[in-house]
Every structure is written in structure tokens, then in C-alpha cells.
Amino acid sequence: MPAATGLRSRPVLLLITATLSISLVLGSSYIAVHRFREMRGAAVEPVAQPLNDEQARLQVLTPAREIVGAAHLAAVSGSYLLMSCTNTDDPPYQGAIYLNFDVPPVLDTPKYFRSIASAMTQRGWTESMPPNRHPGGRTFTRSGVTVIFFRNADLVDRATMQIYGECRDVTDHRSDTIGWVDISSALLR
């Protein structure tokens, strides 16, 4: 019985309470700091090798041209935008292209998408997880650029391809009034 009395003594109870309290505070602090860092993400980390506006544009336009030619995409139209990686306005920015192209009837689309995928993999693109909310769509990456393509849900004979560059353009565009810019003719060069 004397051992049980020793564990219930006031100094021992205070020591146990202090130890558990310190552990709880340190553990909570660790989780909070790492959760805060994860919420901020890589998009707000300082950019080691920034791109200027033209480099950001070419980072997505060059592969877009390559894919249009290699996959023989028909009736291509496209738009370009410098898109904020953090919110609607703040730097850093990434180049983004949305292009649309003709697709065959629904039953022939999977075969057509496989031919586009084959043309891309032959040029060094790596297939990634399929895009959410776009059944039958495909995702590819290469050199920091991501390409997603899928059938357009609103137009039965069209597909959409989204091309995103890296978040490396740190030029401040908060006061710019420019939105999406038509680049259809530039895609066919």
C-alpha cells in the first residue's frame, strides 16, 4: 500500500500533470505549425528561379503547339491567361491555356484520346491520375507543365485541353485589367 500512496502524493500528481500538459502543448504546436505550412503550400514559397511574363507564356504555348501538331487536333481555338497561384490577384502567377478542338462521336472518343496520349508519351509526357469530374479525361505532365484534356460536357463534338505552367512568374499583375487573350492563330504556327 505505501507504493500506491506515493503515486497519489501531491508532488507526484503535479509532476505528472505538468509532464502531460507540456506534451499536449508541444504536440498541438507541432501540428498547428505544420498544418499552417501545408495550407500555404508551395505556391507561396519564394520562387527560386522566377520567369518573366514572356517565359511563362512560352512555357505553356510551346507544348500546346507541339501537342496540336503531333496529335493532329482539328478546329483548334484557344485562350491564354496569367493566373494567380495564390488567389485571384497576388503573385506568383502561372501561364494557363484553355484550348478546344473537335472530337469524334462519343463511342470513338476513347480511341481518339488514346491516340493523343500516344503522341504525347512519344514526346516525353508522363501520364498522371485522370482528372476529377471529367470521365474519360487524361492528365499528363512534363518539365513542370500539366496538360488535362476531356470531352466538353456542353458541346458534344468538342473537347477541352487545359495547359498549366509552373507558378514562377513573380511580376505583380494585381492592377492589370487583361483577361483571357485569344491565341488561336499562335497555336497553329
N, C-alpha and C positions, 0 to 999 in steps of 0.2 A: 503493500500500500504506500510506503513512503515514496516510491518512484512516481506513482500517479499524482501524488500531491506536488511533486517537484515540477511536473509538466503544466500544472494548473496554477503555479505561483504567478504572481503579478509580473515580475521581471521577464519570465519566460513568455507569457502571453503578449507582453509589449514587444518583445523581440520578434516573435512570430508575426504579429500584426504589422510591424514595421517592415519586415522582410517581404511579406506578401504585398503590402502597399507599394513598396519600391518596385517590385517585379511588375505589378499591374501598371504603374505609371510608365516605366521604361518600355514595356511591351506595347502599350497604347501609343506612345510617342513614335515608336518604330513604325507601326502600322500607319499612323497618320501621315508621317513624313513620306513614306513610300507610296501611299495612296495619292497624296498631293502630286508627287512627281509623275505618277502614271497618268493622272488626269491632265496634266500639262502636256505630256508626250514629247516626242522628238520634234514635232512641228515648231515648238517654241524654244528649242535649244539653239544656241548660237550656231550660225551656219559657217562651217569651216572653209568651204570653197564656194563662195556666192557666184551666182550667174547674173549677167545683166539682162535687160528685157529681151534683146535680140537672141541671146543664147538660150533663154528659157523658151522662146518661140520656136527656135530651130530644134530644141531638144524633143519637141513633140511633132513638129511639121516634117522633119526629115524621115522619121519612121512612118508617119502617116502616108507620105508619098510612096515610100518603099512598099508598104502593105497594099495600097491601091493598085500599084503596078504589078506586084508579084501575085496577088490574089485575083487580078483582073476584075476588080469591083466595077460595076456598071452604074451609070447615072449618079455619080458621086456629088454630094454637096456637103459643105462643112463650115463650121464657125470656130473661132478661136477666142479665148479669154484668158487673162491673167487672173487666177483665182486665189483668194486668200486661204492659207492653210490653217489659220487660227480662228477666224470668224469671218464676218462679211467684208472687213476692210483692212485689217492690220497685216503688215508683213510678217513672215516671208510669204511669197507667192509661188505658185506653180503654173506652168503653161497647161492649158486644157483645150483639147479639140473634141468637138462632137461632130461626127460625120454620119451621113445617111447614105445608103446605097440600096440598089434593087436586090431582091431575093426571089428565088423560085417559089412555087406553091408550097404550102405548109409541109406536105409529106416529103418534098425534095430538099427542104432546108437543112436537115441534119447532114445529108451528104455534102451539100454546098459548104456548110460550116466546117466539115472535116477537111475539105479541100483548102479552105482559107487557113485552117490550123496547120495543115501540112506545109503550105507555102511559108508560113511564119516560122515553124520549127526548123525548116531548111535554112533559114536565115538567122538562127541563133536564139529565137524566142523560146522561153520555157513556159509550159502550161501550168497554171495555178488552179486554185479552187474555183469552181464555177461561181458566177455572180449570184447573189441573193436576188430574189424576186424576178428573175429572168430565166424561166425554164428553157433548157437547151442552149443557153448562152455559154460563152467561153471567156476565160481570162488568161492573159499572157503577160510576162514581164521580160525585160532585157535592159541592162545598164540603167536601172533606176526608173525606167518608163513602164507604165502599166497600161495595157490595152484590154478593154472589155467590149465584146460585141454580142448582140442578141437581136431577135426579131422585134420590130416595133409593134407594140400592142395596139396602137391606134391606126396604123396603115398596114394592111395585110401584105402588101408587096414590097415593103421596105424593112431594112434592118438599121440599127444604130450602132456605131462604134464610138466608144469614149476612150480618149487617149490622155493620160495624165503624166506630167513630168515630175521632177523632184521639187521639193519645197526649198529652193535655193536662191530665188530672186528676192533680194532684200531691199530693192528700191521702194521708196514709200509712194504708194499709189492711192492713198486714202482720199485725196481731193480730186482724183480723176473721175470724169463723167462717162468714160468709154465703157461700153458693154461688149457683148458678143460682136465679133467682126467676121464678115463673110470671107472665107478663104478658099471657096470652091475652085477658082481658077488656079490657085497656087498648089492645089493637091494633084493637078494633072501634069505638072512640069516634069 
